[in-house]
Amino acid sequence: MIKAIINISLKAGVLDSQGKAVHHALDSLHFKDVNDVRVGKQIILQLNTDDKTQAMIDVRKMCEELLANTVIEDYSVELV
């Protein structure tokens, strides 16, 4: 069994309104040393295979077709 950890974030240059809201909230709570905030998401999949090569191919295909909006988002995959 393989666990796939997928981290998805907005591409550089794409406005992150949720990140701006979190940054503003942190500033309101007097956390003045925070320079910028970007908010992303993490998806964890349990795969019924021991073939890491095929798992990586499959997970990347899942990201390209469904899990990430590759027009505005980047993703990374870690298999453990």
C-alpha positions, -999 to +999 in steps of 0.1 A: +000+000+000+013+035-009+003+068+005+003+097-020+005+132-005-005+159-030+002+196-022-016+221-044-010+258-044-018+288-066+008+296-092+030+327-086+013+358-099-023+344-093-041+365-067-047+346-035-076+363-018-078+337+009-041+343+017-047+380+018-076+375+042-054+353+065-026+378+063-049+407+073-063+386+102-028+378+114-019+415+112-051+423+133-039+398+159-006+418+161+016+391+143+036+419+125+065+397+112+043+379+086+053+393+052+030+373+030+005+343+031-004+319+004-031+293+011-032+259-006-046+225+000-033+190+007-049+157-005-038+124+009-046+092-010-042+056+001-034+035-030-038-003-032-005-009-050+032-014-042+043-002-077+057+033-070+063+041-107+028+033-117+014+050-086+032+082-096+019+080-131-016+075-119-015+103-092-001+128-117-029+119-141-055+124-113-040+158-106-040+168-143-076+156-149-094+164-116-075+173-084-057+205-096-067+233-119-034+234-137-042+267-154-038+285-121-024+259-097+008+240-092+010+206-075+037+183-060+034+146-052+052+127-025+048+089-023+054+073+011 
